[in-house]
């Protein structure tokens, strides 16, 4: 079911009705890690204090996670923001058996480089993107998955750069991004410098003493560490490119994919980089030295802090919070967990303005809110392309944008996705509508409008919004097929509303 903008807006102001919704409710306990709560209660009014606690929990679940599943909001509200955050900062202690089993069932994802390089790249792309969707949708380690996405953007690699890139990116995802996503930034940076996918993507495999290639050197400073306004010069770019000459990967043999220094192609001369003299005659040692120089540079702490605050707090990062996060970077040797604590427990986060969900988060949060099931859902990749954010498909090295204006002009595919989702028109995707209804204590359409507002928006509708949706759905029991279709439309409208997209 595809609506044009005009047809969608014919339903009046329904797409915007939820923007002033307030309050919260109680959803019954979860009976299993990946199951619906035993009961789903229609929301009722609560105290201002509880509403404020729920508001912080809602923001955490929508920014530090991919949106709540049924039951999550109550759980986080009861745990408190700090309790939930500490749990999420230790993903190794979080039970995630179902997702672990799904990933274990993949074929290519567990191969070493010599095996991978012989596989079909299209199969690698399908496995990598599929695993990314499954983890975001089902994993209990939600903060970890959001940080994997953050660092995948920071160290962006375009899957279509060369034919074998999907296979190389599997190695990068598995051996670079995921092991260090919540560790020390320095360890993550070193792992990226040793990533064959990165060296191919940014052309360092073609960087040699006879024909220096500056691409990786420039992006290593501009996008990975210092930022664009850190005061370095073109001469610094050229000197760093000299440091990285001969830094390449093996293209054949049993050790294919291994990153090594080709000494015949390396420039062993003296170099001057960011005011430091690098003595002649060194190879890998000077690569490690420039990594240390970049990590110690004050601009790196500021740049990483700014990007983290922009992603999780506001398009215009508050200077006060950026300063505290940068100080934490310096004091903890770039400890990512420590920086995230400062961000998510800050007043700036608690009072942050709404941010527009990026397309991937929009899709996953809609699926999570309605407890959708994938068996399998290959069509989701096509939808992500329509929405504008298929994982690992951003061509330039700066990663998918983190500011709302970049996404605000492509809303029609979001509306059509919401309608297709609610009417089970996505191949391999099922919204267990009947199961959700079974978990409720009512079949009354009016009460169900309020219930689904709680599931989708995290709070009851205000009087005006509720009346608009109730008038559209009609009064009666959902056993009436016409009313059930209208109820599905109303839920789709909630998912298309500003209240769902801006959180």
Number of C-alpha atoms within 10 A of each C-alpha: 12 14 15 12 13 8 10 17 13 10 14 13 15 20 23 17 23 25 17 14 20 15 21 26 23 19 22 18 16 17 12 9 14 15 12 21 21 17 20 25 20 21 22 12 14 12 9 11 9 15 18 15 16 25 21 21 26 25 25 26 23 22 21 21 24 28 30 29 24 27 22 21 27 22 19 22 20 15 14 15 20 14 12 17 20 12 15 20 20 14 17 11 10 13 13 17 12 14 19 12 10 12 18 11 11 14 12 20 19 15 15 14 19 16 13 23 21 10 14 14 20 14 13 23 22 14 20 22 19 19 17 17 20 17 21 26 27 23 23 21 22 23 26 23 23 20 21 21 23 21 23 21 19 18 22 24 29 21 22 16 15 13 12 21 24 29 28 25 24 24 22 22 20 13 16 24 23 19 14 19 23 24 15 17 21 20 16 21 21 15 16 20 21 20 25 27 29 23 22 20 25 24 16 24 21 19 26 23 19 10 11 21 21 23 18 26 23 19 19 23 20 19 20 22 26 23 20 14 9 16 10 16 11 10 12 19 22 20 20 24 25 25 33 30 30 24 27 25 22 16 14 11 8 11 13 17 22 16 19 14 16 15 16 11 19 22 22 19 13 14 19 15 18 17 10 11 10 20 12 12 11 16 20 14 11 19 19 14 14 18 16 13 16 21 21 16 15 17 20 25 26 22 21 25 27 22 17 22 25 18 19 23 25 20 20 12 19 16 11 9 20 24 15 17 27 21 18 21 25 18 11 13 16 25 18 24 20 19 23 23 16 17 22 22 15 15 11 17 21 17 12 17 14 16 20 23 23 21 23 20 21 24 24 18 26 27 25 21 23 23 24 20 16 19 9 12 16 16 12 21 17 11 20 19 15 16 21 18 19 18 23 21 17 19 15 12 19 16 20 23 14 21 17 16 10 12 17 11 8 13 15 17 21 22 23 19 28 26 24 19 25 27 17 18 14 19 15 14 20 20 21 16 16 8 11 18 16 14 15 17 13 17 14 14 22 21 19 22 23 21 25 25 24 26 27 24 26 29 26 27 26 16 11 13 19 21 15 16 27 20 10 17 22 16 13 13 16 21 11 10 10 12 19 18 14 18 24 21 20 25 23 24 25 27 29 25 21 20 21 25 23 16 19
